[in-house]
Amino acid sequence: MSMVTQKDEIVVKEGKANSFNILLAKGGNLTVTNQRVVWQGRGGQPDVIKLDDIVSYGKCFTITIFSLLLPIPNAFYILTNSGRTYKYTVLGRETWIAAIAKAIQDIKK
């Protein structure tokens, strides 16, 4: 499922990702553009995070009831100005974090 871009929006990175919390993981697609980060699940409202609303981001772990003893290092978080934290499990989290970092850096130029 491809995301519909806005005017002057360029896709930087896209791929499969789960949005998760300690109790639930939902499959979907994650897209980083030069304006925002969008996670679109199967049904329901998408997560739409404007780059200038991001306070911090970085590595985190997937912790589920099945992995309490061994957290899985395959996730990252995004914290917004409103205090909301979004967490996504992805393949190759370093490349996702780098894509977000570059997109944020580019809008500050």
C-alpha positions, 0 to 999 in steps of 0.5 A: 500500500503506497502512501499518497504524497502531498505537494513537494513531498519526496519519499526518502524511505519506505517499507514494512513496519509494525507499530507497537506497544507492550501489549499489541503490534499492528502490521503496516507500512512506514514512510519517511518523506522530506516533510513527515513520517507516516505509518499506515496500518491495515484499517484505522487511522494512520500515524502522521508525524511532521518532521518539525514536531519531532523532539527526539528519536532513537533506538529501542527494543521490542519487548513482548510477553514472549521476549521479556528475558531477551528484548529484541533490538529491532525497533526505534521510537519517535517522541513528539512535541505533544509528548506522544511516543510512537514505536516501530519495529523494522528490519534495519533500524539503523537505516530508518533512524539515519533516514529520519535524521537526514530528513530533519537535518534537510528541513533545518537548512 
